[in-house]
Amino acid sequence: MEKAFKGQVQVFRRIEQAQSLGNAVVTPWACELTPQPTITKRAQRLERYEQVHILQQQGYCIQDIAHHLDMGERTVYTYLSHETFPEWQPFIRRRSSGLDPYKRYLLEQWQQGHPQTKQLFAAIQQQGYRGSYATVARYTRQLRQSQPQNQPSPESLNDLSGRGPAPKHQPVAPITLSARRAAWLLLQRAETLSTEEEQILEHLCQQPELTDAITLAQGFIALVRQRLPEELDDWLEQAVSVSIKAFQTFAKRLKEDYDAVKAGLTLEVSNEPVEGLNNRLKMLKRQMFGRAGLDLLARRFILTS
């Protein structure tokens, strides 16, 4: 076996070495080519920062400030959340949050005079939010900190240089749909989707390049939920015949463990309770940093049952 695969192992090692060399060469160049803000741009940003805070102190909301200065609401919010001018920093990609799709709705509700965090949390839960209350509370606290403490009666923005106040009826900005959220929508039960999510799903189904993927995904989830073992073979044949490599690989792995998959669709019993107990035992071990003996683990395990 080692003789048969010796050549292939060496090839993979060469590829790894080439990748390491490429990373070593690219990294210094990336550091050297990182763009730096010019003095003129910094002065412009500083002027905008000061204008944003002046308008906020006069009592204007984020939406009016953003429209008047021709800025994004996110930028205005960022400026208001900093007591001092935020210097330019190289872009660092942050991890997406489950609250991101609902921040625009929360901001609109906040500006309309609905600052109660519990009510906002309940509202986005009905729209499909599955995150924690603490995340919503942290976001509303940031909104509260960005509001002026004393709001004098504002002068008309029409008297100031800019675009005036924001129109009452603005076109709704398109929602950015990530691949993860699209997959999440496809696998949800129809009765749990909101009106907005139903519209997004309908739009996805109208895309011809996604037809096969959507059909296979929804077909498999229905096969599992409704326990239809007699349709498993047909689904595997369809998955292998399409030109989507991800489904071909998935079908191949299901075939390798065909008996177990078929039993999972046929039998009422499963190993899920056992897996749940294993996960609970692992959690207890982590809580005690892996130092607990068998007697203590058994006692805690029984008491938490």
N, C-alpha and C positions, 0 to 999 in steps of 0.2 A: 504494500500500500504506500509506504514512504517513497519507494522508487517511482511508483506511478505518478505521484503528485509532487515530486520534488521540483520539477520545472515550474509548475503552477505557483508553488509557494514562493519561489524566487521571483517570479514576475510580480506577484503582489507586493513583495518587499521592495522591489524597484519602484513600484508606483507610490508606496508610502514614502520612500526617500525623496521622490520627485515632489510630492505634495509638501513635505517638510521643507525642502529647499525653496519651493515657490512661496511658502508662507514667510520664510526667513527673508527673502528678497523683497516681497511686497510690503511687509510691515514697516520698514524704515521709510520707504517711499511714501506710504500712506501718511506717516507722521509729518514728513516734510511738506507734503502737498495739502495739508489741512488748511483750508482758507481762513484767513484772519480778517476781522472786520476793520474797515478803514475808519479814520477819524471822522470823516463826513457822515458815514452811516451811523456811527455811535451818537453823534450830535443830533441826528434826525430822530433816533430812537429815544434819546433823552428828552427831546422836545415833546415827542408824543407821550412819553411817560408822564411828564409834568402836566400836559393838557388833560390827560385822562384823570389824574387826581384832582385837578381844579374843577372839572365838570362833575366829578363824583361828590366833591364837597358842596357843590351847588345843588345837589339833590337829584341829578340825572341818573337814570337806570343804565345798566350795562348795554341794553339793546340800543338806546338812543345814543349813547357815547360811541358805540361801535359804528353806527350808521353815520353819525355826524363827522367822525374823523376818518371814515372809510377804512375801518379796521375790522378784523374778525373779533367776534365776541369772546373767543377763547383767549386772544391776545389781551383784550381789555381786562378780562378776569385775572390773567397772569400778572399784569401791571398792578392791579388793585390789591392783589394778595402779597405784594412786596412793599414793605415800608420804605426801603431804599431802592435806588435804581438797580435792576438786575443786569449785571455785566454779561456780555456775550459768552456763551459756553459752547464748546463743540457738541454737536448733536449726539445724544446717547439714546438708542432705542429702548423705550421702556416696555415692560410687559403689559399686554392688554388686560383690562379689568372687566369683569362681568357687568360692571355698572356703566361702562362706556356707552352702550346703545340707549341708555335711559337718561343720560346726563342732560341732553337737550330738553327732554320733557320736564325733568326736575327743575331746570333753570327757568323754563317758561312758567311753571306753577309757582315758583318762588317769586318771580317778578309780578305775578298776578295777585300776590298777597296770600299765598298758602304756605307759610313757613313751618307748619307742624311736621316734624320728621316722621312721626308715627303714621300720619295720614299719607304722606308721600311714599313711605315704605310699603304700606298696604296697597297703594295705587299701582306701583310698578310690579308688585307681586302678582297682581291680577293680569299684568301684561306679559308675565313670563319670567320675571326676575327671580333667580334662585340663590342669590348671594345673601350675605349676613346683614343684620340691622346695623352693626357697627360701621360697615362700609358706607352706608347711606348717611348715618349720623356724622361721620367724618367729613363727607362731602358737603352736607348742609352747614356744618360748622365753618367750613371754609367760605361758603357763600355768605354766612352771617358776618364773618370777620371782614369781608370785602365791602360791606355796606357802610355808608357814612353814619357816624354816631348821631350827629345833628343835621337834619336836612332842612336848610332854609328854602323858602319858595324860590324855585329856579327862574332865571330870566329865560326868555324865549331863545331857543337855539337858532332861530331864523335871524336874530340880530348878530350872531357870531359868524366868523368866517368858517365855512364848512358846508355840509350837505343838509343841515337842518335836522329836525327830529326824524326818527324812523317812522315810516308809514305804518298805519295800523294793520294793514293786511299785506304781509310779505309772503312771497312764494316759499313754500316749504323746501328746505335743502334736502337733496337726496341722501338717503341713509346708506352709509358704507357697509357693505355686506361682506364679512370675512368668510373664508372657506369653512371655518369651524362652526360659525353660526348657521351657514347654509345647510351643513350636514345635520346640525341639531334640529333645524326646522323640519327636515325631511323625515326624521325619525320620531317626531312627536305625534301624539294622538291628535286627530283632527279637532276633537271637541275641546282640547286645551289651548288651541291657538287663538290669539287675538285677531281682530279684524285686520290690523296692519300686517301681522305675520301671515295671514291667509293671502293677502294681496302679494306679498313678497314671494310666497310659495307658488302662487299662480303664475307670477312673472317668470320664475325659474323653470316651471314646467313648459313654458312657451319657447324656451331656448332649444333649438334642434340638436345642438352639440351636447346637451345634457340629458337628452331623452333616455338613452340606454342606462346611464348611471342612476337616474331617478327611478326608473322602472325597476331596476335590480335592487336598489336599496329599499324601496318601499315594499317590494315583493318579499324580500328576505325578512324584514321586520314583521310583516303580516304572517309569514310562515311560522315564525317563532312564537308570536303572541297567540295565534289561534291554534297552535300545535297541529300542523299539517305535514306529517312526515311523508305522506304519499306524494307531495309536491317537491320534495327535496331534490330528487334526481333531475327533474325538469329544470329546476333553478340552477343547479350546478352546470348543466349543459349550456344554458343560456349565458352564464357567467364566463364559461370557458370560450364560448364562440364570439363574444364581443371583443372589440379592439382595445379595451381598457385594461392595462396591465395590472392595476391594483386589484380588480375583481378576479382576474385570472389567477393571481397569486393567492388570493383569499380562498377561491374555490379549490385550488390545489391543496391547500392546508386542510380544508374541511374533508377532502377525500382521503387524506392521509390518516385522519382520525374519524373515519366515516361511521363506524359502529357506535362510538361514543356520541357523536352528533345526532345520529338517528335515535338513539336511546333517549337523549335529552328532549327530543321532540315527541317521543312516544310515551314515555313513562311519566307518571305524576311525581315520583320521587326524584330527588337530585342530591348532589353533595353541597348545595348552598348552605344548609344549616351547619354542616361541618366546617365549611370555609369561614362562616361567620364566627364560630367558636375559636377557630385558629387565629383570626384577626384580633379577636378580643384578648386572647392570651398574649399575642405579640404586643398589643398596646399596654397590657399590664407589665410586661417585662421592660418595655421602654420607659414606663413611668418610674421604675425602680432602677433605671440605668443598667439593666442586665445583671444586677448583683444579688437578686433574690434567689434563695434556695427553693428546692422543690416543695417543701412543706409550706413556706410562706406563699408561694405562687398558688398552690392548691387552695389554701385558705381564702386568699383574695378572690380567686376565680369563683369559688363557691358562694362567697358573700355577695359578689356582684351579679350573680345569676338571677 
